[in-house]
């Protein structure tokens, strides 16, 4: 019997974000941000696009190591880490010219962690401590914090349902992870497989939400930034113009069922007075 090497290297993660190992979560986020910054680094920098978040040169630390450093020394909660993706989309929606690049991503991350911890956690560190972990001065973090609040219009909270949607899309975009989906007690018919439908769609699609562009093959810089973190790769289009999965069902039907599953799950948690994340 032959073994599919791709499937053998797949890491299975829990269905819900609050159950996933935070190291796995940080790895997926770092990978996604790495692809995002690789694209945006090709955009010419102009004086009008400079922000407080820009550094003169990229910091000499990888995104994976930077996130692990933050997690190690701040005991960061999963919701505070995952919500950074929502922050990116909110900031870039309000300010289309703001880009997450290798010059801005580290300062953006430490500022986002500082604010998400204050907004979502019962306990958090001081700005002096966060600044030391992030490799900047306290005065700089204070200024970045105010700038961040202005950029995002003080919109720092979310819902468990939205976080779950971002988590599902994050796993879907990574080629080495898949969610384990289990039948829901309230809606058992909505889950009949042990792996996520997103994984099955990804096997058929060669598209990714954040393309890897080779500067040698693409000498001309892109004219616009790529900032969305939430859009999953689209499934293949059949001859009739509809998106279908391996099971033959339309992707819109699967998305609706997935949304029903998420709402039912968090409604059940609320009824049991057991909410792992409160905004």
N, C-alpha and C positions, 0 to 999 in steps of 0.2 A: 504494500500500500504506500503510495507516494504521499508525502507531507508537504502542504503548502507552506513555504518558508515565511510568507507574509503573515499568514494566520498564526504561525507558531510564535511570531514576535509580538503579537498583539497583547497589550496590557488591558485587562478588564477592570473597570472601575465601577463603583456603585451607581445606582440609578440617580440618586439625589445628591446635590452638592454638599450637604452638610455631613454626608457619610464618607466622602472621598478623602484619601490621605492628602494632606496639605502639600506634601512634596510633589506628588503627582500633579496636583492643581497648579503649583508654581511652575512646574516644568512645561505644562501645556500653555500657560499664560506667557512664559518667557519665549517659547517657540513662536507663538502667534505674534508677539511684539517684535521679535527678531525679523520676521518676514515683513511686518509692517514698516519697520525702520529701514530695512534694506531697500524697499521701494521708495520711501520718502526721502532717503539720503540722495537720491538722484535728482531731486528738485533743486534748481539753483536757489541759493539763499540771497535774499535782498534785504536792505535796511528796513523796509516796511514790514517784513515778516519776522524780524527779531523780537524776542520776548524775554521776560525775566528767566524763563526756563532754559534758555540757550546757554551752553557752555562754550568755551573757546575751542576745546578739542574733546572728542569722546572720552569719557572716563575709562580708565584702564581696568575694567572689571566687566565680566559678562553679565547679561541680564539674569541668567540662571543663578550665578553666584551672588548677585546683588539681592535678588529676592530671597534666596536662602539665608543670607546674612540678616536681612530684615526679620524674617520668620524666626530665626534662631534667637535673636536678642530682644525681640519685642513680644514674643508669644502671640503672634498675630492670629486672629480668628479667620476662618475660611471665608465667611461672608465679607469681612473687611478686605480680603484679597480679591475675591471675585468681583466685587462691586467696582473695582478699578476699571474694568471693561465698560461698565455702564457710564462711569465718569468720562471716559474717553469719548464715547459716542455723544454724550450730552454737551461736552465742551466743543467738540468739532461741529456739532449741529448748530450751535449758537455762533461759532466763530470758524467758518469754513477755511480760513487761511491758516489756522493753527495746525501745525503738523507734529506728529509724534515721530521724531527722528533720533539718530544716535546722539545728537546734541541736546535733546530735550527730554528723552525718555527717563533717564535716571532721576532728574530733579522732579519730573512729573510723578514718578512712582513714590518717592519718599514723601512728597507733599500729599498725594492721594491717600497713602497709608496713614499719615498723621491725622487727616481730617476724617477718614472713614472710621478710624478707631474711636475718635471723639464722638462721632455721630451714632455709631452702632454698638459700641462696647460699654459695659458698666465700668471698666477700669482701663486706663491707658497711661502711656508714659508722658513725660514732659517734652516740650519742644527741644530743650537742650539735649535730651537723650536721643530723640529721633534724629536731630541734626548730626549728632556724633555718629550714629549708625549709618546715616546717609552720606557722610563725608562732606558736609557743608557746615557753615557757621549757623549759630542760632539766629542771628540777625537776618541771614539770608533766608532761612526757613520761615521766619515770621513774615518776611516780605512775600515769599512765594505762597504762603498760606492765604494772605489777603488777596493776592492776584488770582489764585485758584478759586476762591469764593466768588469773586467778581465774574470770572469766566463761566462758572457753572450756575451763577445766579442763586447761590446758597442751596441748591437742590442736591442734598447729600444722601437722602434716604431712598429706599426702594422697597419692593415687596419680595417675599419669598418666591412667589410665582415668577416674577421677572428674573430673579437671580437663577432660578432653575432653568429658565429658557436660555439664558446666556451660558449656563454650564453645559446644557445639552448641545448647543451650537459649538461651544469650544471643543468638546470631545469629538464632535462630528468633523471638525476641521483638521484634527490631528490624525495622521495616518497610522499611528501606533497605539491608539486608545479606542476602546469601545465601552459603552454603558451596558451594564447588566440590567435588563428590564424584567421585573417580576410581576405576576398578576396582582392587580389591586383588589382587595377584598370587597370594595363597593362596586367595582366595575371590572369583574374578571374577564369579560369579553373584549375589553380594550387592550389586553395584553396576552398574546398567545405564544410569544417567542421569548427566549431568554436573553436575546441580544437586541439592541436598539435597531429600529428601522433605518436610522441614519447611517449605520454601519453598512447595511445592505445596499443603500443607495450609493454610498461612497465607493463600493467595490466596482460599480458600473461606470462611475464618472471619473474623468481625468481632470476635471476642473477643480480649482481651489478658490476660496474666497479671497485670498491674498496671494497674488502671483509672485513667484520668484523670478526676477528679471536679471539677466546676465548683462552687465554693463558692456561687455565686449560685443555681444550679439545685439544689444540695443543701445547704440551710441548716443541717440538723441534722448535727452531727459524728458520725463513725462511733464505734461503741462499742469497737472493737478495732483493733489495729494490723495492718498488712499487711507482713510481714517476709520472706516466702520469696522467694528470688531464683532458684530453680532450676526452678520449675514452668512448662513451656511452655503456650501456649494450647491448649485441647483442640480436636480436629478436629470437624467437624459429625457429628451423629448421624443415621444413616439410619433408615428406617421400622422396620427389624427390631431397632433398638436397638444396633447395632454401629457403631463408628467406622470410616469408610473414607476412603481418599485418592482423588485423581483417577485413580489407576491401577486402582482397584477392589479393592485389597487392604486388609485390616483394618490399623488403625494399630498394633495389638499385634504383628502379624507384622512390620511395618516396624520397630518398636522393637526386636524381638528380633534382626532382621537387623543393625540398626545396632549393637547391643551386640556381636554376633559380630564385626562389622567392626573395632570399636575394640579388642577383646581380641586379635584376630588381628594387628592392626597393631602393638600394643605388644609382643606376644610376639615378633614378627619383629625388632623393634628390640632387644629383650633378647638374642635369639639372635645378632644381629650386633654385640653390645656397643656399640650406639649408642643410648643413652637420652638424649633431650633434656631430661628432667626426672627427677630422682631425689629421692624423699622419704626 
